Amino acid sequence: MREEKGYTQIKMQMLTGIDQSDYSKIENGKRYFTLEQLKRIAIVLETSMDYLAGLTDERKPYPRRKE
């Protein structure tokens, strides 16, 4: 999804605050993401945490709660 949006790992670092080297390890399966990292990635990629975790095939995010 990152590449589909045209984002580099450096761009993801800027948008999520996750260090590029950590992000690379997450993408390559050498490191697991934390719940907070998963949340940040889902928001940036406009998808759900369930999709990123492989729990659903539905890419569309859930409606955001109103604050």
N, CA and C of each residue as an Amber inpcrd file, in Angstrom:
protein
   201
   0.8200000  -1.1890000   0.0000000   0.0000000   0.0000000   0.0000000
   0.8680000   1.2580000   0.0000000   1.9760000   1.1850000   0.7090000
   2.8890000   2.3320000   0.7480000   3.3480000   2.6820000  -0.6550000
   3.7710000   1.6770000  -1.4030000   4.2730000   1.9090000  -2.7530000
   3.1550000   2.3500000  -3.6940000   1.9400000   1.8220000  -3.5050000
   0.8040000   2.2400000  -4.3240000   0.5360000   3.7350000  -4.1670000
   0.7570000   4.2600000  -2.9850000   0.5670000   5.6930000  -2.7340000
   1.7750000   6.5100000  -3.1820000   2.8450000   5.8350000  -3.5950000
   4.0490000   6.5310000  -4.0400000   4.9150000   7.0220000  -2.8910000
   4.7190000   6.4320000  -1.6990000   5.4810000   6.8380000  -0.5260000
   6.7570000   6.0140000  -0.4020000   7.8440000   6.6820000  -0.0810000
   9.0850000   5.9890000   0.2480000   9.0630000   5.6790000   1.7410000
  10.0150000   4.8780000   2.1810000  10.1260000   4.6080000   3.6180000
  10.4820000   5.8830000   4.3770000  11.2340000   6.7600000   3.7460000
  11.5710000   8.0420000   4.3760000  10.3060000   8.8870000   4.5390000
   9.4360000   8.8900000   3.5270000   8.1710000   9.6180000   3.6220000
   7.3210000   9.0370000   4.7490000   7.2970000   7.7050000   4.8780000
   6.5430000   7.0660000   5.9580000   7.1150000   7.4710000   7.3090000
   8.4290000   7.5970000   7.3910000   9.0540000   8.0530000   8.6380000
   8.5440000   9.4450000   8.9830000   8.4830000  10.3150000   7.9950000
   8.0220000  11.6780000   8.2230000   6.5500000  11.7100000   8.6480000
   5.7370000  10.8470000   8.0530000   4.3000000  10.8550000   8.3250000
   3.9130000  10.1160000   9.6070000   4.6960000   9.1060000   9.9830000
   4.3260000   8.2660000  11.1320000   5.2100000   8.4760000  12.3520000
   6.4070000   9.0050000  12.1560000   7.3500000   9.1350000  13.2570000
   8.0930000   7.8420000  13.5530000   7.8980000   6.8270000  12.7110000
   8.5950000   5.5470000  12.8810000   9.9140000   5.6250000  12.1180000
  11.0200000   5.3680000  12.7970000  12.3430000   5.4260000  12.1760000
  12.3800000   4.5740000  10.9140000  13.0090000   5.0690000   9.8690000
  13.0520000   4.3660000   8.5820000  13.6300000   2.9710000   8.7050000
  14.6710000   2.7940000   9.5000000  15.2700000   1.4600000   9.6360000
  14.2990000   0.5110000  10.3340000  13.5550000   1.0010000  11.3120000
  12.5380000   0.1770000  11.9650000  11.4090000  -0.1490000  10.9900000
  11.0050000   0.8420000  10.2040000   9.9360000   0.6280000   9.2290000
  10.3540000  -0.4350000   8.2100000  11.5920000  -0.3810000   7.7670000
  12.1120000  -1.3740000   6.8330000  12.0550000  -2.7780000   7.4380000
  12.4520000  -2.8880000   8.6960000  12.4120000  -4.1970000   9.3810000
  10.9780000  -4.7030000   9.5070000  10.0330000  -3.8050000   9.7590000
   8.6270000  -4.1960000   9.8410000   8.1670000  -4.7340000   8.4940000
   8.4750000  -4.0190000   7.4200000   8.0640000  -4.4640000   6.0820000
   8.6940000  -5.8000000   5.6980000   9.9020000  -6.0390000   6.1480000
  10.6050000  -7.2730000   5.7880000  10.3730000  -8.4110000   6.7660000
   9.5090000  -8.1930000   7.7480000   9.1690000  -9.2380000   8.7090000
  10.2570000  -9.5360000   9.7250000  11.2060000  -8.6350000   9.8790000
  12.2880000  -8.8370000  10.8350000  11.9690000  -8.2060000  12.1970000
  10.8520000  -7.4670000  12.2390000  10.4400000  -6.8130000  13.4700000
   8.9290000  -6.6620000  13.4290000   8.2990000  -6.8240000  14.5760000
   6.8630000  -6.6180000  14.6710000   6.5890000  -5.1720000  15.0460000
   5.4630000  -4.6530000  14.5780000   5.1200000  -3.2980000  14.9540000
   4.3500000  -3.2940000  16.2610000   4.4400000  -2.1710000  16.9540000
   3.6690000  -1.9980000  18.1800000   2.2550000  -1.5790000  17.7920000
   1.3620000  -1.6220000  18.7400000  -0.0070000  -1.1990000  18.4910000
  -0.0480000   0.2580000  18.0440000   0.7410000   1.1040000  18.6680000
   0.7870000   2.5170000  18.2950000   1.3240000   2.7030000  16.8770000
   2.3670000   1.9470000  16.5140000   2.9050000   2.0310000  15.1540000
   1.8730000   1.5560000  14.1390000   1.1740000   0.4830000  14.4590000
   0.1380000  -0.0490000  13.5790000  -0.9470000   1.0010000  13.3510000
  -1.3390000   1.6730000  14.4080000  -2.3460000   2.7270000  14.3150000
  -1.8730000   3.8520000  13.4060000  -0.6450000   4.3060000  13.6000000
  -0.1000000   5.3980000  12.7780000  -0.0340000   5.0120000  11.3020000
   0.4200000   3.7940000  11.0280000   0.5320000   3.3290000   9.6420000
  -0.8570000   3.2450000   9.0060000  -1.8310000   2.7110000   9.7310000
  -3.1960000   2.5940000   9.2050000  -3.7730000   3.9620000   8.8560000
  -3.5440000   4.9490000   9.7090000  -4.0500000   6.2980000   9.4450000
  -3.4120000   6.8740000   8.1930000  -2.0930000   6.7540000   8.0770000
  -1.3740000   7.3140000   6.9270000  -1.7800000   6.6120000   5.6260000
  -1.9510000   5.2970000   5.6690000  -2.2920000   4.5530000   4.4600000
  -3.7980000   4.4790000   4.2120000  -4.5660000   5.1200000   5.0850000
  -6.0210000   5.1800000   4.9530000  -6.6350000   3.7890000   4.8420000
  -6.2960000   2.9480000   5.8060000  -6.8170000   1.5930000   5.8680000
  -7.0920000   1.2590000   7.3330000  -7.4680000   0.0230000   7.5880000
  -7.7340000  -0.3770000   8.9740000  -6.5490000  -1.1500000   9.5370000
  -6.4790000  -1.1710000  10.8380000  -5.4510000  -1.9550000  11.5100000
  -5.6890000  -3.4440000  11.2310000  -6.9560000  -3.8430000  11.1270000
  -7.2790000  -5.2400000  10.8110000  -6.7100000  -5.6370000   9.4600000
  -6.7930000  -4.7320000   8.4740000  -6.2480000  -5.0520000   7.1550000
  -4.7360000  -5.2260000   7.2300000  -4.0640000  -4.3350000   7.9180000
  -2.6080000  -4.4160000   8.0430000  -2.1760000  -5.6720000   8.7890000
  -3.0080000  -6.1250000   9.7210000  -2.6900000  -7.3250000  10.5040000
  -3.1070000  -8.6070000   9.7870000  -3.7180000  -8.4790000   8.6130000
  -4.1150000  -9.6590000   7.8530000  -5.3970000 -10.3150000   8.3450000
  -6.2220000  -9.5670000   9.0760000  -7.4560000 -10.1200000   9.6210000
  -8.6550000  -9.9300000   8.7010000  -8.5000000  -9.0950000   7.6770000
  -9.5670000  -8.8580000   6.7140000  -8.9540000  -8.5520000   5.3570000
  -9.7470000  -8.7650000   4.3160000  -9.3240000  -8.4010000   2.9680000
  -9.8480000  -7.0200000   2.5790000 -10.6560000  -6.4360000   3.4400000
 -11.2560000  -5.1240000   3.1860000 -10.2540000  -4.0190000   3.4970000
  -9.8450000  -3.2830000   2.4590000  -8.8700000  -2.2090000   2.6470000
  -9.4690000  -0.9380000   3.2250000 -10.7460000  -0.7280000   2.9820000
 -11.4080000   0.5080000   3.3930000 -11.3630000   0.6420000   4.9150000
 -10.9880000   1.8340000   5.3990000 -10.9160000   2.0130000   6.8600000
 -12.3140000   2.0890000   7.4630000 -12.3940000   1.8280000   8.7420000
 -13.6460000   2.0100000   9.4690000 -13.9280000   3.4930000   9.5980000
 -15.1870000   3.8720000   9.7660000 -15.4720000   5.2940000  10.0050000
 -14.7840000   5.7560000  11.2890000 -14.1910000   6.9420000  11.2400000
 -13.5060000   7.4930000  12.4100000 -14.5350000   7.9680000  13.4150000
 -14.2350000   7.8230000  14.6930000 -15.1560000   8.3030000  15.7200000
 -15.0670000   9.8180000  15.7950000 -16.1660000  10.4030000  16.1660000
 -16.2120000  11.8650000  16.2930000 -15.7240000  12.2510000  17.6730000
 -14.8450000  13.2220000  17.7220000 -14.2620000  13.6520000  18.9990000
 -15.1180000  14.7150000  19.6400000
